[in-house]
């Protein structure tokens, strides 16, 4: 998978956005994220969970935000792992 990675929140978060057009099954995404850690909030536009000491927000378009995280390479690694389980 290929991603565009954007630094957010004053450098404290990374957003990995898939370059491929996606329309994720958010029910399956919730199952995957809940197996990794607790779900904090969810609606039709995003799922926010806790994983590996971070808040992970997943969007149906294939975007994933990791907070706190400063390493862009780790954001790509984590996003690839999570999305490969969802799609």
PDB file of N, CA, C and O in Angstrom, chain B, residues numbered from 101:
ATOM      1  N   UNK B 101       0.836  -1.182   0.000  1.00  0.00           N
ATOM      2  CA  UNK B 101       0.000   0.000   0.000  1.00  0.00           C
ATOM      3  C   UNK B 101       0.876   1.239   0.000  1.00  0.00           C
ATOM      4  O   UNK B 101       1.983   1.247   0.539  1.00  0.00           O
ATOM      5  N   UNK B 102       0.357   2.270  -0.611  1.00  0.00           N
ATOM      6  CA  UNK B 102       1.065   3.548  -0.645  1.00  0.00           C
ATOM      7  C   UNK B 102       0.236   4.582   0.108  1.00  0.00           C
ATOM      8  O   UNK B 102      -0.994   4.579   0.058  1.00  0.00           O
ATOM      9  N   UNK B 103       0.944   5.465   0.805  1.00  0.00           N
ATOM     10  CA  UNK B 103       0.282   6.449   1.654  1.00  0.00           C
ATOM     11  C   UNK B 103       0.882   7.830   1.458  1.00  0.00           C
ATOM     12  O   UNK B 103       2.037   7.982   1.062  1.00  0.00           O
ATOM     13  N   UNK B 104       0.068   8.824   1.746  1.00  0.00           N
ATOM     14  CA  UNK B 104       0.530  10.189   1.943  1.00  0.00           C
ATOM     15  C   UNK B 104       0.476  10.392   3.450  1.00  0.00           C
ATOM     16  O   UNK B 104      -0.567  10.174   4.066  1.00  0.00           O
ATOM     17  N   UNK B 105       1.578  10.803   4.044  1.00  0.00           N
ATOM     18  CA  UNK B 105       1.634  10.982   5.494  1.00  0.00           C
ATOM     19  C   UNK B 105       1.727  12.473   5.796  1.00  0.00           C
ATOM     20  O   UNK B 105       2.557  13.189   5.237  1.00  0.00           O
ATOM     21  N   UNK B 106       0.859  12.916   6.689  1.00  0.00           N
ATOM     22  CA  UNK B 106       0.789  14.318   7.082  1.00  0.00           C
ATOM     23  C   UNK B 106       0.994  14.422   8.588  1.00  0.00           C
ATOM     24  O   UNK B 106       0.424  13.650   9.360  1.00  0.00           O
ATOM     25  N   UNK B 107       1.811  15.381   8.993  1.00  0.00           N
ATOM     26  CA  UNK B 107       2.025  15.638  10.411  1.00  0.00           C
ATOM     27  C   UNK B 107       0.962  16.607  10.897  1.00  0.00           C
ATOM     28  O   UNK B 107       0.722  17.639  10.270  1.00  0.00           O
ATOM     29  N   UNK B 108       0.324  16.277  12.015  1.00  0.00           N
ATOM     30  CA  UNK B 108      -0.765  17.084  12.581  1.00  0.00           C
ATOM     31  C   UNK B 108      -0.492  17.404  14.043  1.00  0.00           C
ATOM     32  O   UNK B 108       0.484  16.927  14.623  1.00  0.00           O
ATOM     33  N   UNK B 109      -1.340  18.196  14.617  1.00  0.00           N
ATOM     34  CA  UNK B 109      -1.323  18.510  16.052  1.00  0.00           C
ATOM     35  C   UNK B 109       0.039  19.012  16.528  1.00  0.00           C
ATOM     36  O   UNK B 109       0.563  18.554  17.544  1.00  0.00           O
ATOM     37  N   UNK B 110       0.598  19.953  15.785  1.00  0.00           N
ATOM     38  CA  UNK B 110       1.885  20.531  16.179  1.00  0.00           C
ATOM     39  C   UNK B 110       3.020  19.530  16.191  1.00  0.00           C
ATOM     40  O   UNK B 110       3.962  19.670  16.971  1.00  0.00           O
ATOM     41  N   UNK B 111       2.943  18.511  15.328  1.00  0.00           N
ATOM     42  CA  UNK B 111       3.992  17.511  15.246  1.00  0.00           C
ATOM     43  C   UNK B 111       3.791  16.310  16.136  1.00  0.00           C
ATOM     44  O   UNK B 111       4.638  15.417  16.175  1.00  0.00           O
ATOM     45  N   UNK B 112       2.675  16.272  16.856  1.00  0.00           N
ATOM     46  CA  UNK B 112       2.435  15.185  17.808  1.00  0.00           C
ATOM     47  C   UNK B 112       1.649  14.020  17.225  1.00  0.00           C
ATOM     48  O   UNK B 112       1.513  12.988  17.882  1.00  0.00           O
ATOM     49  N   UNK B 113       1.128  14.158  16.011  1.00  0.00           N
ATOM     50  CA  UNK B 113       0.329  13.098  15.396  1.00  0.00           C
ATOM     51  C   UNK B 113       0.707  12.935  13.935  1.00  0.00           C
ATOM     52  O   UNK B 113       1.207  13.860  13.294  1.00  0.00           O
ATOM     53  N   UNK B 114       0.453  11.728  13.419  1.00  0.00           N
ATOM     54  CA  UNK B 114       0.685  11.422  12.012  1.00  0.00           C
ATOM     55  C   UNK B 114      -0.610  10.876  11.413  1.00  0.00           C
ATOM     56  O   UNK B 114      -1.276  10.032  12.011  1.00  0.00           O
ATOM     57  N   UNK B 115      -0.953  11.367  10.230  1.00  0.00           N
ATOM     58  CA  UNK B 115      -2.114  10.872   9.482  1.00  0.00           C
ATOM     59  C   UNK B 115      -1.596  10.179   8.239  1.00  0.00           C
ATOM     60  O   UNK B 115      -0.959  10.803   7.390  1.00  0.00           O
ATOM     61  N   UNK B 116      -1.871   8.877   8.129  1.00  0.00           N
ATOM     62  CA  UNK B 116      -1.511   8.114   6.934  1.00  0.00           C
ATOM     63  C   UNK B 116      -2.780   7.947   6.109  1.00  0.00           C
ATOM     64  O   UNK B 116      -3.747   7.330   6.556  1.00  0.00           O
ATOM     65  N   UNK B 117      -2.767   8.501   4.903  1.00  0.00           N
ATOM     66  CA  UNK B 117      -3.928   8.429   4.008  1.00  0.00           C
ATOM     67  C   UNK B 117      -3.566   7.566   2.812  1.00  0.00           C
ATOM     68  O   UNK B 117      -2.594   7.843   2.110  1.00  0.00           O
ATOM     69  N   UNK B 118      -4.346   6.521   2.584  1.00  0.00           N
ATOM     70  CA  UNK B 118      -4.102   5.634   1.465  1.00  0.00           C
ATOM     71  C   UNK B 118      -4.210   6.398   0.149  1.00  0.00           C
ATOM     72  O   UNK B 118      -5.109   7.221  -0.030  1.00  0.00           O
ATOM     73  N   UNK B 119      -3.286   6.119  -0.769  1.00  0.00           N
ATOM     74  CA  UNK B 119      -3.365   6.725  -2.100  1.00  0.00           C
ATOM     75  C   UNK B 119      -4.428   6.038  -2.941  1.00  0.00           C
ATOM     76  O   UNK B 119      -4.887   6.596  -3.938  1.00  0.00           O
ATOM     77  N   UNK B 120      -4.828   4.818  -2.545  1.00  0.00           N
ATOM     78  CA  UNK B 120      -5.897   4.107  -3.234  1.00  0.00           C
ATOM     79  C   UNK B 120      -7.242   4.586  -2.689  1.00  0.00           C
ATOM     80  O   UNK B 120      -7.383   4.858  -1.497  1.00  0.00           O
ATOM     81  N   UNK B 121      -8.205   4.682  -3.565  1.00  0.00           N
ATOM     82  CA  UNK B 121      -9.545   5.060  -3.122  1.00  0.00           C
ATOM     83  C   UNK B 121     -10.144   3.893  -2.344  1.00  0.00           C
ATOM     84  O   UNK B 121     -10.173   2.763  -2.831  1.00  0.00           O
ATOM     85  N   UNK B 122     -10.618   4.171  -1.137  1.00  0.00           N
ATOM     86  CA  UNK B 122     -11.170   3.123  -0.283  1.00  0.00           C
ATOM     87  C   UNK B 122     -12.536   3.521   0.228  1.00  0.00           C
ATOM     88  O   UNK B 122     -12.857   4.702   0.367  1.00  0.00           O
ATOM     89  N   UNK B 123     -13.326   2.510   0.502  1.00  0.00           N
ATOM     90  CA  UNK B 123     -14.606   2.666   1.189  1.00  0.00           C
ATOM     91  C   UNK B 123     -14.681   1.495   2.163  1.00  0.00           C
ATOM     92  O   UNK B 123     -15.287   0.463   1.876  1.00  0.00           O
ATOM     93  N   UNK B 124     -14.052   1.679   3.321  1.00  0.00           N
ATOM     94  CA  UNK B 124     -13.901   0.587   4.272  1.00  0.00           C
ATOM     95  C   UNK B 124     -15.226   0.172   4.894  1.00  0.00           C
ATOM     96  O   UNK B 124     -16.115   0.993   5.118  1.00  0.00           O
ATOM     97  N   UNK B 125     -15.333  -1.108   5.164  1.00  0.00           N
ATOM     98  CA  UNK B 125     -16.451  -1.661   5.922  1.00  0.00           C
ATOM     99  C   UNK B 125     -16.176  -1.323   7.390  1.00  0.00           C
ATOM    100  O   UNK B 125     -15.325  -1.949   8.023  1.00  0.00           O
ATOM    101  N   UNK B 126     -16.881  -0.352   7.921  1.00  0.00           N
ATOM    102  CA  UNK B 126     -16.608   0.126   9.273  1.00  0.00           C
ATOM    103  C   UNK B 126     -16.999  -0.893  10.340  1.00  0.00           C
ATOM    104  O   UNK B 126     -16.474  -0.839  11.453  1.00  0.00           O
ATOM    105  N   UNK B 127     -17.898  -1.812  10.035  1.00  0.00           N
ATOM    106  CA  UNK B 127     -18.230  -2.881  10.986  1.00  0.00           C
ATOM    107  C   UNK B 127     -17.030  -3.807  11.137  1.00  0.00           C
ATOM    108  O   UNK B 127     -16.655  -4.169  12.252  1.00  0.00           O
ATOM    109  N   UNK B 128     -16.430  -4.190  10.016  1.00  0.00           N
ATOM    110  CA  UNK B 128     -15.231  -5.022  10.067  1.00  0.00           C
ATOM    111  C   UNK B 128     -14.078  -4.260  10.706  1.00  0.00           C
ATOM    112  O   UNK B 128     -13.312  -4.828  11.484  1.00  0.00           O
ATOM    113  N   UNK B 129     -13.953  -2.983  10.383  1.00  0.00           N
ATOM    114  CA  UNK B 129     -12.898  -2.156  10.969  1.00  0.00           C
ATOM    115  C   UNK B 129     -13.029  -2.113  12.490  1.00  0.00           C
ATOM    116  O   UNK B 129     -12.032  -2.175  13.209  1.00  0.00           O
ATOM    117  N   UNK B 130     -14.252  -2.008  12.966  1.00  0.00           N
ATOM    118  CA  UNK B 130     -14.471  -1.999  14.414  1.00  0.00           C
ATOM    119  C   UNK B 130     -14.036  -3.319  15.036  1.00  0.00           C
ATOM    120  O   UNK B 130     -13.431  -3.327  16.108  1.00  0.00           O
ATOM    121  N   UNK B 131     -14.336  -4.434  14.377  1.00  0.00           N
ATOM    122  CA  UNK B 131     -13.911  -5.742  14.879  1.00  0.00           C
ATOM    123  C   UNK B 131     -12.390  -5.814  14.969  1.00  0.00           C
ATOM    124  O   UNK B 131     -11.843  -6.274  15.971  1.00  0.00           O
ATOM    125  N   UNK B 132     -11.712  -5.358  13.922  1.00  0.00           N
ATOM    126  CA  UNK B 132     -10.244  -5.388  13.896  1.00  0.00           C
ATOM    127  C   UNK B 132      -9.682  -4.500  15.000  1.00  0.00           C
ATOM    128  O   UNK B 132      -8.826  -4.936  15.770  1.00  0.00           O
ATOM    129  N   UNK B 133     -10.151  -3.267  15.083  1.00  0.00           N
ATOM    130  CA  UNK B 133      -9.617  -2.343  16.088  1.00  0.00           C
ATOM    131  C   UNK B 133      -9.933  -2.798  17.504  1.00  0.00           C
ATOM    132  O   UNK B 133      -9.101  -2.643  18.399  1.00  0.00           O
ATOM    133  N   UNK B 134     -11.119  -3.357  17.727  1.00  0.00           N
ATOM    134  CA  UNK B 134     -11.460  -3.805  19.080  1.00  0.00           C
ATOM    135  C   UNK B 134     -10.618  -5.003  19.501  1.00  0.00           C
ATOM    136  O   UNK B 134     -10.417  -5.223  20.696  1.00  0.00           O
ATOM    137  N   UNK B 135     -10.123  -5.783  18.536  1.00  0.00           N
ATOM    138  CA  UNK B 135      -9.231  -6.897  18.876  1.00  0.00           C
ATOM    139  C   UNK B 135      -7.843  -6.392  19.274  1.00  0.00           C
ATOM    140  O   UNK B 135      -7.072  -7.112  19.908  1.00  0.00           O
ATOM    141  N   UNK B 136      -7.532  -5.156  18.901  1.00  0.00           N
ATOM    142  CA  UNK B 136      -6.230  -4.565  19.197  1.00  0.00           C
ATOM    143  C   UNK B 136      -6.241  -3.743  20.479  1.00  0.00           C
ATOM    144  O   UNK B 136      -5.200  -3.557  21.109  1.00  0.00           O
ATOM    145  N   UNK B 137      -7.412  -3.254  20.865  1.00  0.00           N
ATOM    146  CA  UNK B 137      -7.532  -2.418  22.059  1.00  0.00           C
ATOM    147  C   UNK B 137      -8.942  -1.884  22.165  1.00  0.00           C
ATOM    148  O   UNK B 137      -9.764  -2.109  21.276  1.00  0.00           O
ATOM    149  N   UNK B 138      -9.232  -1.176  23.249  1.00  0.00           N
ATOM    150  CA  UNK B 138     -10.598  -0.693  23.463  1.00  0.00           C
ATOM    151  C   UNK B 138     -11.020   0.395  22.472  1.00  0.00           C
ATOM    152  O   UNK B 138     -10.221   1.248  22.083  1.00  0.00           O
ATOM    153  N   UNK B 139     -12.280   0.345  22.081  1.00  0.00           N
ATOM    154  CA  UNK B 139     -12.881   1.387  21.244  1.00  0.00           C
ATOM    155  C   UNK B 139     -13.338   2.510  22.171  1.00  0.00           C
ATOM    156  O   UNK B 139     -14.060   2.269  23.138  1.00  0.00           O
ATOM    157  N   UNK B 140     -12.914   3.738  21.873  1.00  0.00           N
ATOM    158  CA  UNK B 140     -13.317   4.892  22.683  1.00  0.00           C
ATOM    159  C   UNK B 140     -14.618   5.483  22.178  1.00  0.00           C
ATOM    160  O   UNK B 140     -15.539   5.723  22.958  1.00  0.00           O
ATOM    161  N   UNK B 141     -14.700   5.721  20.861  1.00  0.00           N
ATOM    162  CA  UNK B 141     -15.926   6.258  20.255  1.00  0.00           C
ATOM    163  C   UNK B 141     -16.029   5.724  18.835  1.00  0.00           C
ATOM    164  O   UNK B 141     -15.040   5.305  18.234  1.00  0.00           O
ATOM    165  N   UNK B 142     -17.248   5.749  18.317  1.00  0.00           N
ATOM    166  CA  UNK B 142     -17.463   5.342  16.933  1.00  0.00           C
ATOM    167  C   UNK B 142     -18.726   5.973  16.407  1.00  0.00           C
ATOM    168  O   UNK B 142     -19.674   6.225  17.151  1.00  0.00           O
ATOM    169  N   UNK B 143     -18.727   6.225  15.113  1.00  0.00           N
ATOM    170  CA  UNK B 143     -19.922   6.630  14.382  1.00  0.00           C
ATOM    171  C   UNK B 143     -19.689   6.249  12.930  1.00  0.00           C
ATOM    172  O   UNK B 143     -18.720   5.552  12.627  1.00  0.00           O
ATOM    173  N   UNK B 144     -20.546   6.685  12.036  1.00  0.00           N
ATOM    174  CA  UNK B 144     -20.397   6.277  10.632  1.00  0.00           C
ATOM    175  C   UNK B 144     -19.200   6.929   9.949  1.00  0.00           C
ATOM    176  O   UNK B 144     -18.806   6.497   8.866  1.00  0.00           O
ATOM    177  N   UNK B 145     -18.616   7.951  10.550  1.00  0.00           N
ATOM    178  CA  UNK B 145     -17.503   8.680   9.926  1.00  0.00           C
ATOM    179  C   UNK B 145     -16.127   8.314  10.473  1.00  0.00           C
ATOM    180  O   UNK B 145     -15.120   8.609   9.830  1.00  0.00           O
ATOM    181  N   UNK B 146     -16.056   7.672  11.658  1.00  0.00           N
ATOM    182  CA  UNK B 146     -14.759   7.329  12.223  1.00  0.00           C
ATOM    183  C   UNK B 146     -14.908   6.384  13.409  1.00  0.00           C
ATOM    184  O   UNK B 146     -15.965   6.279  14.030  1.00  0.00           O
ATOM    185  N   UNK B 147     -13.809   5.707  13.692  1.00  0.00           N
ATOM    186  CA  UNK B 147     -13.701   4.873  14.885  1.00  0.00           C
ATOM    187  C   UNK B 147     -12.437   5.322  15.607  1.00  0.00           C
ATOM    188  O   UNK B 147     -11.368   5.405  15.003  1.00  0.00           O
ATOM    189  N   UNK B 148     -12.561   5.608  16.888  1.00  0.00           N
ATOM    190  CA  UNK B 148     -11.411   6.014  17.698  1.00  0.00           C
ATOM    191  C   UNK B 148     -11.152   4.901  18.707  1.00  0.00           C
ATOM    192  O   UNK B 148     -12.039   4.505  19.464  1.00  0.00           O
ATOM    193  N   UNK B 149      -9.917   4.408  18.701  1.00  0.00           N
ATOM    194  CA  UNK B 149      -9.554   3.335  19.623  1.00  0.00           C
ATOM    195  C   UNK B 149      -8.222   3.644  20.284  1.00  0.00           C
ATOM    196  O   UNK B 149      -7.523   4.589  19.917  1.00  0.00           O
ATOM    197  N   UNK B 150      -7.893   2.821  21.267  1.00  0.00           N
ATOM    198  CA  UNK B 150      -6.598   2.929  21.933  1.00  0.00           C
ATOM    199  C   UNK B 150      -5.779   1.705  21.553  1.00  0.00           C
ATOM    200  O   UNK B 150      -6.273   0.578  21.586  1.00  0.00           O
ATOM    201  N   UNK B 151      -4.522   1.940  21.190  1.00  0.00           N
ATOM    202  CA  UNK B 151      -3.644   0.841  20.821  1.00  0.00           C
ATOM    203  C   UNK B 151      -2.197   1.264  21.015  1.00  0.00           C
ATOM    204  O   UNK B 151      -1.793   2.345  20.586  1.00  0.00           O
ATOM    205  N   UNK B 152      -1.439   0.427  21.650  1.00  0.00           N
ATOM    206  CA  UNK B 152       0.005   0.634  21.760  1.00  0.00           C
ATOM    207  C   UNK B 152       0.361   2.011  22.336  1.00  0.00           C
ATOM    208  O   UNK B 152       1.335   2.636  21.915  1.00  0.00           O
ATOM    209  N   UNK B 153      -0.436   2.473  23.299  1.00  0.00           N
ATOM    210  CA  UNK B 153      -0.177   3.764  23.929  1.00  0.00           C
ATOM    211  C   UNK B 153      -0.593   4.972  23.104  1.00  0.00           C
ATOM    212  O   UNK B 153      -0.251   6.109  23.430  1.00  0.00           O
ATOM    213  N   UNK B 154      -1.343   4.711  22.018  1.00  0.00           N
ATOM    214  CA  UNK B 154      -1.764   5.803  21.138  1.00  0.00           C
ATOM    215  C   UNK B 154      -3.276   5.788  20.970  1.00  0.00           C
ATOM    216  O   UNK B 154      -3.938   4.776  21.199  1.00  0.00           O
ATOM    217  N   UNK B 155      -3.798   6.930  20.566  1.00  0.00           N
ATOM    218  CA  UNK B 155      -5.172   7.011  20.093  1.00  0.00           C
ATOM    219  C   UNK B 155      -5.107   6.822  18.581  1.00  0.00           C
ATOM    220  O   UNK B 155      -4.370   7.526  17.891  1.00  0.00           O
ATOM    221  N   UNK B 156      -5.882   5.869  18.074  1.00  0.00           N
ATOM    222  CA  UNK B 156      -5.902   5.549  16.654  1.00  0.00           C
ATOM    223  C   UNK B 156      -7.288   5.880  16.119  1.00  0.00           C
ATOM    224  O   UNK B 156      -8.288   5.355  16.609  1.00  0.00           O
ATOM    225  N   UNK B 157      -7.349   6.751  15.114  1.00  0.00           N
ATOM    226  CA  UNK B 157      -8.617   7.133  14.508  1.00  0.00           C
ATOM    227  C   UNK B 157      -8.619   6.648  13.067  1.00  0.00           C
ATOM    228  O   UNK B 157      -7.735   6.992  12.282  1.00  0.00           O
ATOM    229  N   UNK B 158      -9.625   5.842  12.727  1.00  0.00           N
ATOM    230  CA  UNK B 158      -9.745   5.263  11.392  1.00  0.00           C
ATOM    231  C   UNK B 158     -10.972   5.837  10.701  1.00  0.00           C
ATOM    232  O   UNK B 158     -12.056   5.896  11.282  1.00  0.00           O
ATOM    233  N   UNK B 159     -10.790   6.258   9.451  1.00  0.00           N
ATOM    234  CA  UNK B 159     -11.856   6.846   8.640  1.00  0.00           C
ATOM    235  C   UNK B 159     -12.179   5.914   7.471  1.00  0.00           C
ATOM    236  O   UNK B 159     -11.292   5.198   7.007  1.00  0.00           O
ATOM    237  N   UNK B 160     -13.421   5.902   6.983  1.00  0.00           N
ATOM    238  CA  UNK B 160     -13.810   4.998   5.899  1.00  0.00           C
ATOM    239  C   UNK B 160     -13.015   5.190   4.604  1.00  0.00           C
ATOM    240  O   UNK B 160     -12.937   4.266   3.795  1.00  0.00           O
ATOM    241  N   UNK B 161     -12.435   6.352   4.396  1.00  0.00           N
ATOM    242  CA  UNK B 161     -11.679   6.635   3.172  1.00  0.00           C
ATOM    243  C   UNK B 161     -10.283   6.009   3.189  1.00  0.00           C
ATOM    244  O   UNK B 161      -9.529   6.164   2.228  1.00  0.00           O
ATOM    245  N   UNK B 162      -9.928   5.302   4.273  1.00  0.00           N
ATOM    246  CA  UNK B 162      -8.607   4.697   4.367  1.00  0.00           C
ATOM    247  C   UNK B 162      -7.576   5.579   5.026  1.00  0.00           C
ATOM    248  O   UNK B 162      -6.376   5.354   4.866  1.00  0.00           O
ATOM    249  N   UNK B 163      -8.015   6.568   5.757  1.00  0.00           N
ATOM    250  CA  UNK B 163      -7.110   7.433   6.511  1.00  0.00           C
ATOM    251  C   UNK B 163      -7.038   6.913   7.947  1.00  0.00           C
ATOM    252  O   UNK B 163      -8.037   6.484   8.524  1.00  0.00           O
ATOM    253  N   UNK B 164      -5.822   6.965   8.508  1.00  0.00           N
ATOM    254  CA  UNK B 164      -5.638   6.568   9.901  1.00  0.00           C
ATOM    255  C   UNK B 164      -4.734   7.595  10.573  1.00  0.00           C
ATOM    256  O   UNK B 164      -3.655   7.915  10.076  1.00  0.00           O
ATOM    257  N   UNK B 165      -5.197   8.104  11.714  1.00  0.00           N
ATOM    258  CA  UNK B 165      -4.401   9.054  12.481  1.00  0.00           C
ATOM    259  C   UNK B 165      -3.905   8.368  13.756  1.00  0.00           C
ATOM    260  O   UNK B 165      -4.650   7.663  14.437  1.00  0.00           O
ATOM    261  N   UNK B 166      -2.634   8.596  14.053  1.00  0.00           N
ATOM    262  CA  UNK B 166      -2.001   8.046  15.252  1.00  0.00           C
ATOM    263  C   UNK B 166      -1.530   9.206  16.116  1.00  0.00           C
ATOM    264  O   UNK B 166      -0.782  10.072  15.662  1.00  0.00           O
ATOM    265  N   UNK B 167      -1.980   9.214  17.375  1.00  0.00           N
ATOM    266  CA  UNK B 167      -1.610  10.303  18.298  1.00  0.00           C
ATOM    267  C   UNK B 167      -1.321   9.720  19.671  1.00  0.00           C
ATOM    268  O   UNK B 167      -2.180   9.001  20.182  1.00  0.00           O
ATOM    269  N   UNK B 168      -0.217   9.962  20.293  1.00  0.00           N
ATOM    270  CA  UNK B 168       0.937  10.701  19.778  1.00  0.00           C
ATOM    271  C   UNK B 168       1.845   9.781  18.963  1.00  0.00           C
ATOM    272  O   UNK B 168       2.057   8.623  19.322  1.00  0.00           O
ATOM    273  N   UNK B 169       2.365  10.301  17.884  1.00  0.00           N
ATOM    274  CA  UNK B 169       3.342   9.606  17.051  1.00  0.00           C
ATOM    275  C   UNK B 169       4.046  10.650  16.204  1.00  0.00           C
ATOM    276  O   UNK B 169       3.400  11.489  15.577  1.00  0.00           O
ATOM    277  N   UNK B 170       5.373  10.597  16.187  1.00  0.00           N
ATOM    278  CA  UNK B 170       6.141  11.564  15.404  1.00  0.00           C
ATOM    279  C   UNK B 170       6.861  10.917  14.217  1.00  0.00           C
ATOM    280  O   UNK B 170       7.344  11.620  13.329  1.00  0.00           O
ATOM    281  N   UNK B 171       6.935   9.600  14.198  1.00  0.00           N
ATOM    282  CA  UNK B 171       7.682   8.868  13.175  1.00  0.00           C
ATOM    283  C   UNK B 171       6.782   8.527  11.978  1.00  0.00           C
ATOM    284  O   UNK B 171       5.864   7.715  12.094  1.00  0.00           O
ATOM    285  N   UNK B 172       7.057   9.157  10.829  1.00  0.00           N
ATOM    286  CA  UNK B 172       6.235   8.920   9.632  1.00  0.00           C
ATOM    287  C   UNK B 172       6.343   7.478   9.146  1.00  0.00           C
ATOM    288  O   UNK B 172       5.356   6.908   8.682  1.00  0.00           O
ATOM    289  N   UNK B 173       7.517   6.888   9.245  1.00  0.00           N
ATOM    290  CA  UNK B 173       7.692   5.504   8.806  1.00  0.00           C
ATOM    291  C   UNK B 173       6.863   4.543   9.652  1.00  0.00           C
ATOM    292  O   UNK B 173       6.289   3.587   9.130  1.00  0.00           O
ATOM    293  N   UNK B 174       6.802   4.794  10.948  1.00  0.00           N
ATOM    294  CA  UNK B 174       5.973   3.963  11.829  1.00  0.00           C
ATOM    295  C   UNK B 174       4.500   4.127  11.478  1.00  0.00           C
ATOM    296  O   UNK B 174       3.744   3.158  11.536  1.00  0.00           O
ATOM    297  N   UNK B 175       4.081   5.331  11.116  1.00  0.00           N
ATOM    298  CA  UNK B 175       2.686   5.563  10.725  1.00  0.00           C
ATOM    299  C   UNK B 175       2.329   4.705   9.512  1.00  0.00           C
ATOM    300  O   UNK B 175       1.254   4.107   9.464  1.00  0.00           O
ATOM    301  N   UNK B 176       3.229   4.646   8.538  1.00  0.00           N
ATOM    302  CA  UNK B 176       2.993   3.818   7.345  1.00  0.00           C
ATOM    303  C   UNK B 176       2.960   2.336   7.732  1.00  0.00           C
ATOM    304  O   UNK B 176       2.093   1.592   7.274  1.00  0.00           O
ATOM    305  N   UNK B 177       3.889   1.919   8.561  1.00  0.00           N
ATOM    306  CA  UNK B 177       3.938   0.521   9.003  1.00  0.00           C
ATOM    307  C   UNK B 177       2.645   0.137   9.729  1.00  0.00           C
ATOM    308  O   UNK B 177       2.043  -0.893   9.425  1.00  0.00           O
ATOM    309  N   UNK B 178       2.224   0.959  10.677  1.00  0.00           N
ATOM    310  CA  UNK B 178       1.014   0.670  11.443  1.00  0.00           C
ATOM    311  C   UNK B 178      -0.227   0.695  10.553  1.00  0.00           C
ATOM    312  O   UNK B 178      -1.091  -0.175  10.666  1.00  0.00           O
ATOM    313  N   UNK B 179      -0.318   1.690   9.667  1.00  0.00           N
ATOM    314  CA  UNK B 179      -1.480   1.811   8.786  1.00  0.00           C
ATOM    315  C   UNK B 179      -1.579   0.619   7.838  1.00  0.00           C
ATOM    316  O   UNK B 179      -2.668   0.099   7.594  1.00  0.00           O
ATOM    317  N   UNK B 180      -0.448   0.197   7.311  1.00  0.00           N
ATOM    318  CA  UNK B 180      -0.431  -0.973   6.420  1.00  0.00           C
ATOM    319  C   UNK B 180      -0.927  -2.203   7.151  1.00  0.00           C
ATOM    320  O   UNK B 180      -1.732  -2.968   6.620  1.00  0.00           O
ATOM    321  N   UNK B 181      -0.445  -2.395   8.373  1.00  0.00           N
ATOM    322  CA  UNK B 181      -0.856  -3.555   9.162  1.00  0.00           C
ATOM    323  C   UNK B 181      -2.357  -3.529   9.451  1.00  0.00           C
ATOM    324  O   UNK B 181      -3.041  -4.535   9.265  1.00  0.00           O
ATOM    325  N   UNK B 182      -2.865  -2.397   9.900  1.00  0.00           N
ATOM    326  CA  UNK B 182      -4.282  -2.294  10.252  1.00  0.00           C
ATOM    327  C   UNK B 182      -5.176  -2.450   9.019  1.00  0.00           C
ATOM    328  O   UNK B 182      -6.143  -3.212   9.037  1.00  0.00           O
ATOM    329  N   UNK B 183      -4.848  -1.729   7.958  1.00  0.00           N
ATOM    330  CA  UNK B 183      -5.700  -1.787   6.757  1.00  0.00           C
ATOM    331  C   UNK B 183      -5.668  -3.162   6.099  1.00  0.00           C
ATOM    332  O   UNK B 183      -6.670  -3.587   5.524  1.00  0.00           O
ATOM    333  N   UNK B 184      -4.549  -3.860   6.170  1.00  0.00           N
ATOM    334  CA  UNK B 184      -4.489  -5.206   5.581  1.00  0.00           C
ATOM    335  C   UNK B 184      -5.427  -6.164   6.308  1.00  0.00           C
ATOM    336  O   UNK B 184      -5.871  -7.152   5.723  1.00  0.00           O
ATOM    337  N   UNK B 185      -5.733  -5.890   7.563  1.00  0.00           N
ATOM    338  CA  UNK B 185      -6.677  -6.719   8.318  1.00  0.00           C
ATOM    339  C   UNK B 185      -8.128  -6.334   8.054  1.00  0.00           C
ATOM    340  O   UNK B 185      -9.037  -7.147   8.221  1.00  0.00           O
ATOM    341  N   UNK B 186      -8.336  -5.077   7.637  1.00  0.00           N
ATOM    342  CA  UNK B 186      -9.698  -4.579   7.413  1.00  0.00           C
ATOM    343  C   UNK B 186     -10.203  -4.894   6.003  1.00  0.00           C
ATOM    344  O   UNK B 186     -11.370  -5.243   5.828  1.00  0.00           O
ATOM    345  N   UNK B 187      -9.332  -4.773   5.000  1.00  0.00           N
ATOM    346  CA  UNK B 187      -9.778  -4.971   3.619  1.00  0.00           C
ATOM    347  C   UNK B 187      -9.739  -6.430   3.192  1.00  0.00           C
ATOM    348  O   UNK B 187     -10.086  -6.750   2.056  1.00  0.00           O
TER     349      UNK B 187
END
